[in-house]
Amino acid sequence: MVTATAMVLLSVVINGCNSTPAGIPADAVVAGANENGSTMRLRSGQMLVIELQSNPSTGYVWQLVREPN
């Protein structure tokens, strides 16, 4: 029983350390608040992921205005 619990906890820790969210290619360029004002270069077809924090309880949210082409 202890071994099974240890394995479950280990898998949670390992998955929590994964820096690429599920469904996002490993070569995707991820931009967030720290990259504000930075120039980023992408290859043709490379995915750009924008991660911005929000706080819905204060009305501070981000919304997609238009789907990309």
RONUVO-142417 format. One line per 3 residues: their letters; for each residue x negated, y, z of N, C-alpha, C. Coordinates in pm, 1 decimal, always signed. Layout:
! RONUVO-142417
A) X Y Z X Y Z X Y Z; ...
END
This chain:
! RONUVO-142417
MVT) -82.5 -120.1 +0.0 +0.0 +0.0 +0.0 -86.3 +125.6 +0.0; -192.5 +125.2 +79.9 -281.3 +241.4 +85.3 -348.0 +262.8 -49.6; -386.7 +154.2 -115.7 -451.6 +165.2 -246.1 -356.3 +225.1 -349.3
ATA) -231.0 +183.1 -349.1 -133.2 +237.0 -443.6 -110.7 +385.3 -419.0; -101.4 +424.4 -293.2 -83.4 +566.3 -259.9 -204.3 +647.1 -303.3; -323.5 +593.0 -280.5 -445.9 +662.3 -320.8 -451.1 +679.5 -472.1
MVL) -408.1 +577.9 -546.7 -409.0 +586.5 -693.1 -310.9 +692.8 -742.5; -194.5 +700.3 -680.6 -96.1 +801.9 -719.7 -151.2 +940.8 -692.0; -209.5 +960.7 -574.5 -266.6 +1091.6 -540.8 -380.9 +1127.8 -634.4
LSV) -465.3 +1030.9 -668.0 -576.0 +1056.0 -759.3 -524.7 +1096.6 -897.2; -420.8 +1030.1 -946.2 -367.3 +1065.9 -1078.0 -306.2 +1205.2 -1077.5; -243.9 +1244.9 -966.9 -188.3 +1380.3 -957.1 -299.9 +1483.0 -960.3
VIN) -408.0 +1456.9 -887.9 -521.5 +1549.7 -885.2 -585.3 +1560.1 -1022.4; -605.7 +1447.0 -1087.8 -668.2 +1448.4 -1220.7 -579.7 +1522.1 -1320.4; -449.4 +1496.3 -1319.6 -358.8 +1566.1 -1411.1 -351.4 +1714.0 -1379.0
GCN) -361.0 +1750.6 -1253.6 -359.4 +1891.1 -1214.6 -481.8 +1965.9 -1261.2; -592.2 +1894.8 -1282.1 -716.3 +1957.5 -1327.7 -722.2 +1971.7 -1478.4; -627.4 +1914.7 -1547.8 -624.0 +1923.0 -1692.9 -598.2 +2067.0 -1734.3
STP) -690.3 +2125.9 -1810.8 -677.5 +2266.9 -1846.7 -589.7 +2289.6 -1969.0; -561.3 +2186.1 -2045.7 -477.9 +2200.1 -2164.3 -340.5 +2141.3 -2136.2; -235.7 +2224.2 -2137.2 -101.2 +2171.8 -2112.9 -61.4 +2070.4 -2219.1
AGI) +30.4 +1982.5 -2184.2 +76.8 +1879.3 -2276.9 +133.6 +1942.4 -2402.8; +101.1 +1885.6 -2517.0 +153.1 +1934.0 -2643.7 +71.0 +2045.1 -2706.3; -33.0 +2090.5 -2637.7 -117.8 +2197.0 -2691.0 -250.6 +2134.9 -2733.3
PAD) -292.1 +2154.0 -2859.1 -417.6 +2094.8 -2904.6 -536.6 +2143.4 -2821.6; -635.8 +2056.7 -2806.1 -754.4 +2090.2 -2726.5 -831.4 +2207.7 -2786.7; -821.3 +2228.7 -2919.2 -895.8 +2338.6 -2981.3 -815.4 +2468.6 -2988.0
AVV) -698.6 +2471.6 -2924.9 -616.8 +2593.9 -2923.7 -689.3 +2703.7 -2846.6; -670.2 +2826.2 -2888.7 -726.1 +2941.6 -2818.8 -619.2 +2992.0 -2722.4; -653.9 +2998.8 -2594.4 -559.4 +3042.0 -2491.9 -596.6 +3183.0 -2448.2
AGA) -501.7 +3274.2 -2455.0 -523.8 +3413.3 -2416.3 -429.2 +3449.2 -2303.4; -480.6 +3521.8 -2207.0 -399.6 +3567.7 -2095.1 -437.0 +3710.0 -2059.3; -399.9 +3752.2 -1941.3 -425.6 +3889.1 -1896.6 -574.7 +3921.7 -1895.0
NEN) -659.9 +3822.6 -1868.4 -804.5 +3847.4 -1864.4 -861.5 +3882.5 -2001.3; -792.7 +3844.7 -2106.9 -840.2 +3873.9 -2242.7 -783.2 +4004.6 -2297.2; -716.0 +4082.5 -2216.1 -656.7 +4209.0 -2258.6 -763.4 +4297.6 -2323.3
GST) -739.9 +4336.7 -2446.6 -832.4 +4423.4 -2518.9 -945.2 +4349.5 -2587.9; -953.0 +4218.9 -2571.4 -1060.0 +4139.8 -2632.4 -1026.7 +4107.3 -2777.3; -1130.1 +4087.0 -2856.2 -1113.8 +4039.4 -2992.6 -1130.6 +3888.5 -2990.6
MRL) -1038.0 +3818.6 -3052.8 -1044.0 +3672.8 -3056.5 -1040.8 +3628.9 -3202.0; -1122.7 +3532.1 -3235.2 -1126.8 +3479.7 -3371.7 -1070.7 +3338.6 -3372.4; -982.1 +3315.2 -3467.6 -921.1 +3184.0 -3484.5 -944.3 +3136.2 -3626.2
RSG) -953.9 +3005.5 -3641.2 -960.8 +2946.7 -3774.6 -820.0 +2942.4 -3832.8; -809.7 +2935.1 -3962.0 -679.5 +2922.4 -4026.6 -610.8 +2796.4 -3975.6; -488.3 +2810.6 -3927.1 -412.6 +2697.7 -3875.1 -434.4 +2668.8 -3727.6
QML) -531.9 +2735.7 -3665.1 -557.7 +2712.9 -3522.9 -448.3 +2778.3 -3438.9; -409.1 +2713.3 -3330.5 -300.5 +2762.0 -3246.5 -350.7 +2866.0 -3146.8; -272.2 +2972.1 -3131.2 -297.1 +3073.9 -3029.6 -189.0 +3060.3 -2924.0
VIE) -230.1 +3040.6 -2799.6 -137.3 +3026.7 -2688.0 -153.8 +3149.2 -2599.7; -44.3 +3218.9 -2574.5 -48.2 +3337.5 -2488.9 +18.5 +3302.0 -2356.9; -56.3 +3316.4 -2247.7 -4.9 +3286.2 -2114.2 -1.0 +3414.3 -2032.5
LQS) +119.3 +3457.2 -1996.6 +136.3 +3577.7 -1915.6 +222.0 +3543.9 -1794.7; +185.1 +3597.4 -1680.1 +262.6 +3572.6 -1559.2 +389.6 +3656.0 -1560.6; +490.8 +3605.6 -1492.5 +615.1 +3680.5 -1477.6 +668.4 +3656.8 -1337.5
NPS) +761.4 +3738.7 -1297.1 +826.5 +3723.7 -1167.6 +974.3 +3753.7 -1188.5; +1052.3 +3651.9 -1227.3 +1193.3 +3674.0 -1259.3 +1274.3 +3735.8 -1145.8; +1234.2 +3713.5 -1021.2 +1312.0 +3768.6 -909.6 +1304.2 +3920.8 -903.6
TGY) +1202.9 +3979.7 -969.6 +1190.4 +4125.6 -971.1 +1228.9 +4184.7 -1106.1; +1268.6 +4098.4 -1200.6 +1301.5 +4146.4 -1334.0 +1180.4 +4155.4 -1424.7; +1063.7 +4111.6 -1376.8 +939.8 +4116.8 -1454.0 +926.4 +3986.6 -1531.4
VWQ) +979.3 +3985.2 -1654.6 +975.9 +3865.3 -1737.6 +932.9 +3902.0 -1879.4; +887.6 +3802.1 -1952.5 +850.2 +3818.5 -2092.1 +951.6 +3743.9 -2176.7; +988.6 +3802.5 -2290.0 +1082.2 +3737.2 -2380.6 +1026.6 +3743.3 -2521.7
LVR) +1047.4 +3635.3 -2595.8 +1007.9 +3630.6 -2735.2 +1113.8 +3704.3 -2815.8; +1074.3 +3810.5 -2885.3 +1168.7 +3891.8 -2960.6 +1199.5 +3827.4 -3094.8; +1097.6 +3771.7 -3158.0 +1116.5 +3711.8 -3289.6 +1031.0 +3586.9 -3299.5
EPN) +1087.1 +3480.9 -3353.1 +1011.2 +3358.8 -3375.1 +903.3 +3385.5 -3479.3; +783.0 +3331.5 -3459.4 +678.3 +3349.0 -3560.5 +713.9 +3274.9 -3688.8; +661.9 +3322.1 -3800.2 +688.4 +3259.1 -3930.9 +614.6 +3129.8 -3943.2
END
